[in-house]
């Protein structure tokens, strides 16, 4: 499996990472090297093996749907790069 | 031993060379105060600032806490780790202390809350000396990908090798213990990030069973693999810290409740005969002069402690590495989606629109290795490729879990080298990023199976650099792993 330059651009877009035209060939090479590296997986026989998502055999924990804290809007917004009062400020998204 | 006798034998030992238990005796008997202890560790850090071990040193808050510790000691209310200096990897959120994950995107992030594990340390009276360097977002095996520059391996520096890496990703924490900046340090281990730097720096590094320590407040890399753990100079010190930091946590749904683990106590239990597995496929995979030395040493130690050596089989061992990278990178691409320049972290200036803001903030904020890993993980999760990569890797993971389970029907523990070689030089894997991944050959299968494992220094390379041996247990046999490690540690001393 190898990716072309259009795929590199599409993946960058999906990843929300800006990539300049000059960077695309290098990234293509690096991604292909990574895909070559994991290619060995295709040779492993996994017939009848279920995919494993959680390594500990445990029941999903549930908690009561109750308020456990609150009134910490100052803390929540403290590290925001742009804020007004207790709002996060972002560039305009609706014309 | 009486207290007086203990003091006589301790008086000939430098405080920094003492174990946690010995330091506690000296603190209790007022031979040294917690403030003096912390100051001596910071003096050592100042003398070796060139090693670039701390991203943020926390001496102000540390000394304030040390004064509180001295009050507790004076009042007879000393807690489990009262006045004991511990360094913390900079991916644990620490309230009011900058937490960067060694990334530019979090360069100015100051958490408003404390991770569960560091809170437990603070509640036990420990002094958090500072935040140690790591590979950016814990993605790496050398600490070179840190935005704050590489850390120098202190053990190498003492031998005259000035540019060896300390390993990674918890390289700063391993180096902090090796260089005497703290008696112990916290790390995190996703694919070997505690054990590999422990091996490179010549210290002990323990990764517990997945779920033994809460991951709440630790900056996530790959959530199905990440686990907190400890560096120290001795197995006994690891046990002392583990007793404090283990335990279930309502804030981490993957943490294990009702563990009843008591590490220090476990080390006082009488030894029993051990059956130790030497996996044939691992012996063959990637053998080097250094791994040969470690295997030989493991045989000598097993013979010394009267353990039975058993051949075991892990047929899919070699495929663990690609399976690990697919799973880790897929999870990383999802976990790191949160860095959007909105709620915290770096935001690019003058964006065209909100998408441009996300893309530029992330492009400027993440280093090259993190960008590569996010993009690779995005690809392996994307439509049309999910089955071939992510799903396949999860099936291979299951196979590896079953192979370990089969092996543990015959043995109590499995041993193998921690790393293919001793510490390498800064920049030696710079040309080919994938080459670096091969460093994790022996460590990642343990994370895939969620097993507890410890690395302890057992041998030296031809150049005199330390080489670690991993002792790997079945899930939740963490106490047995430490018991065995303590016997191995004693055997290494006895064998010389």
Contacts between the chains, C-beta under 8 A, distances in Angstrom:
chain1	res1	chain2	res2	distance
A	1	B	385	8.0
A	1	B	388	7.4
A	3	B	379	7.0
A	7	B	379	7.7
A	8	B	375	7.8
A	11	B	375	5.1
A	11	B	378	5.3
A	11	B	379	5.1
A	11	B	382	7.1
A	12	B	375	6.3
A	13	B	359	7.9
A	14	B	378	5.1
A	14	B	382	6.6
A	15	B	333	6.7
A	15	B	362	7.6
A	15	B	371	7.9
A	15	B	374	5.1
A	15	B	375	5.1
A	15	B	378	4.5
A	16	B	337	7.6
A	16	B	340	7.5
A	16	B	355	7.4
A	16	B	358	4.4
A	16	B	359	5.3
A	16	B	362	5.6
A	17	B	359	6.1
A	17	B	362	5.0
A	17	B	363	5.2
A	17	B	366	7.1
A	17	B	371	5.6
A	17	B	374	6.6
A	17	B	375	6.6
A	18	B	356	7.7
A	18	B	359	3.9
A	18	B	360	5.1
A	18	B	362	7.4
A	18	B	363	3.9
A	19	B	363	7.2
A	27	B	372	7.5
A	27	B	375	7.0
A	30	B	372	5.6
A	30	B	433	6.4
A	31	B	372	7.4
A	31	B	375	6.4
A	31	B	376	6.0
A	31	B	379	6.8
A	33	B	432	7.1
A	33	B	433	7.3
A	33	B	434	5.0
A	34	B	325	7.4
A	34	B	329	7.9
A	34	B	372	7.2
A	34	B	376	4.9
A	34	B	433	7.8
A	34	B	434	6.1
A	35	B	376	7.7
A	35	B	379	7.8
A	36	B	434	7.8
A	37	B	322	6.3
A	37	B	325	6.9
A	37	B	434	4.9
A	37	B	437	6.5
A	38	B	322	4.0
A	38	B	323	8.0
A	38	B	325	5.8
A	38	B	326	5.3
A	38	B	380	7.9
A	38	B	389	6.8
A	38	B	393	7.7
A	39	B	322	7.6
A	40	B	318	7.6
A	40	B	319	6.1
A	40	B	322	5.0
A	41	B	319	6.3
A	41	B	322	5.0
A	41	B	323	6.2
A	41	B	326	6.9
A	41	B	389	7.5
A	41	B	392	5.3
A	41	B	393	6.2
A	41	B	396	6.0
A	42	B	388	7.4
A	42	B	392	7.3
A	43	B	319	8.0
A	44	B	316	6.5
A	44	B	319	5.0
A	44	B	392	7.7
A	44	B	395	8.0
A	44	B	396	5.2
A	44	B	399	7.2
A	46	B	392	6.7
A	46	B	395	3.9
A	46	B	396	6.2
A	46	B	398	7.9
A	46	B	399	6.3
A	49	B	395	4.6
A	49	B	396	8.0
A	49	B	398	5.2
A	49	B	399	5.4
A	50	B	395	7.0
A	50	B	398	6.0
A	51	B	391	5.4
A	51	B	394	3.5
A	51	B	395	5.1
A	51	B	397	7.8
A	51	B	398	6.6
A	52	B	394	5.3
A	52	B	395	7.4
A	52	B	397	4.8
A	52	B	398	3.8
A	52	B	401	6.2
A	53	B	224	6.8
A	53	B	394	6.3
A	54	B	224	6.7
A	54	B	254	7.6
A	55	B	210	5.5
A	55	B	224	6.7
A	55	B	397	7.9
A	55	B	401	6.6
A	55	B	448	7.5
A	55	B	449	6.5
A	55	B	450	3.5
A	55	B	475	8.0
A	56	B	210	6.1
A	56	B	211	5.2
A	56	B	254	6.9
A	56	B	256	6.7
A	56	B	450	6.1
A	56	B	475	7.3
A	58	B	211	7.8
A	58	B	254	7.9
A	58	B	256	7.3
A	60	B	253	7.2
A	61	B	253	4.5
A	63	B	250	6.8
A	72	B	112	7.6
A	75	B	112	3.9
A	75	B	113	7.6
A	76	B	112	7.8
A	76	B	343	7.9
A	77	B	343	7.9
A	78	B	110	7.6
A	78	B	112	5.6
A	79	B	108	8.0
A	79	B	109	5.7
A	79	B	110	6.7
A	79	B	112	7.5
A	79	B	343	7.2
A	79	B	344	3.7
A	79	B	345	7.4
A	80	B	342	7.1
A	80	B	343	5.8
A	80	B	344	6.4
A	81	B	341	6.1
A	81	B	342	7.6
A	81	B	344	7.7
A	81	B	345	7.2
A	81	B	346	7.0
A	81	B	347	3.8
A	82	B	347	6.8
A	88	B	342	5.3
A	88	B	343	6.0
A	90	B	342	5.8
A	90	B	354	5.5
A	90	B	357	7.0
A	91	B	351	5.7
A	91	B	352	7.9
A	91	B	353	5.6
A	91	B	354	4.9
A	91	B	356	7.9
A	91	B	357	5.7
A	92	B	353	7.7
A	92	B	354	8.0
A	93	B	353	7.5
A	93	B	354	5.1
